[in-house]
Amino acid sequence: MLQRAYGEDCLSRTQCHEWCQRFKSGRTSIEDDPKSGRPSTSMDDDCVEKVLAVIRQNISRVETVNKEFYLNVLKRLRAAVRRKMPEA
């Protein structure tokens, strides 16, 4: 019945059983559980500006900006981050 009502947006049978068990065990929220592991990084305006500054420093007016250029910039950026934050 759920598949007929919701089509592709329907939860799988396994997911439905998991959610039913969660609510039977006392869960009251439909929010996702917090994820474990490495936290995601924020791409705020300051972070974007810093990356753009690195790119601008490494580009000349005659250089073509292509995938090889970006790959080279990202490698240098990663090396700079690792020098400043070796644990990252």
Helices and strands as residue ranges (DSSP letters): H 2-6, G 7-9, H 13-24, H 45-57, H 67-84
